[in-house]
């Protein structure tokens, strides 16, 4: 099952929590911008709180840039272990 959440998923947190319980694995899309990470990293905490396996999927990235390297480093630190 795939659940495609709205961009402002934080505003609909309660509605999203229930389907999370049905998932075996969650993919959390993120980008390399500060705003993208500011949104996605707290959701990784929600996944960990509910004991869900999850990983980030980075999109719209520019490889070879400092911003990409920093975003990747932070995503690996905060993401799946």
MIPAZA-836135 format. One record per residue (C-alpha): x, y, z. Coordinates in pm, 1 decimal. Example, Ala and Ser with C-alpha at 12.3 -4.5 7.8 and 13.67 -1.06 7.14 Angstrom:
2
         X         Y         Z
    1230.0    -450.0     780.0
    1367.0    -106.0     714.0
//
This chain:
81
         X         Y         Z
       0.0       0.0       0.0
     124.1     348.6     -84.4
       4.0     652.7     109.1
      86.8     980.5     -60.2
      59.2    1253.6     200.8
       5.8    1623.6     131.8
     297.0    1867.1     140.4
     172.4    2016.6     466.4
     143.3    1677.0     633.7
     221.7    1832.5     973.3
    -116.9    2004.0     962.3
    -283.7    1663.3     920.4
     -77.8    1464.0    1168.6
    -367.3    1284.2    1338.0
    -508.9    1169.9    1003.3
    -170.4    1032.0     897.2
     -88.2     844.3    1219.2
    -356.8     577.7    1168.4
    -236.8     459.6     824.4
     121.1     454.5     954.5
      11.2     170.2    1179.7
     -71.5     -36.0     870.1
     266.6      13.2     704.8
     555.8    -232.1     715.0
     803.1      25.8     587.1
     782.7     401.8     535.2
     964.9     611.2     274.9
     991.3     976.6     370.9
    1061.8    1208.2      77.2
    1295.4    1497.7     138.5
    1515.1    1735.0     -52.6
    1839.7    1912.5      11.2
    1692.6    2241.5     127.8
    1672.8    2342.5     491.3
    1291.6    2362.8     467.5
    1266.8    2008.5     329.8
    1481.0    1869.5     608.8
    1300.8    2077.6     871.3
     980.4    1903.4     766.0
    1103.6    1547.3     713.8
    1336.4    1493.4    1010.2
    1061.8    1532.2    1274.1
     855.9    1276.0    1081.5
    1142.6    1029.3    1110.4
    1112.0    1079.4    1486.1
     741.5     993.9    1460.9
     830.3     673.3    1272.6
    1081.7     577.2    1540.1
     828.8     657.6    1814.7
     580.1     415.2    1658.5
     849.9     152.9    1595.5
     825.8     176.5    1216.9
    1107.6      95.9     978.3
    1162.8     403.5     763.2
    1413.8     567.0     531.4
    1452.5     901.0     359.1
    1424.1     931.6     -18.5
    1604.4    1240.3    -143.6
    1463.8    1405.8    -454.1
    1540.1    1717.6    -657.4
    1905.1    1706.3    -556.5
    2214.9    1849.0    -720.9
    2492.0    1597.1    -665.0
    2835.6    1734.2    -600.2
    2713.7    2039.9    -411.5
    2785.9    2125.3     -50.2
    2410.7    2146.3      17.4
    2361.1    1789.8    -110.9
    2652.4    1658.9      93.2
    2521.9    1826.8     409.0
    2165.3    1705.9     350.0
    2282.4    1349.9     284.9
    2499.7    1350.7     596.8
    2213.4    1473.8     816.0
    1964.4    1232.5     657.5
    2196.0     938.9     722.5
    2244.9    1053.7    1081.9
    1872.3    1094.6    1150.6
    1743.3     816.7     927.8
    1737.0     440.9     925.8
    2002.1     267.7    1130.6
//
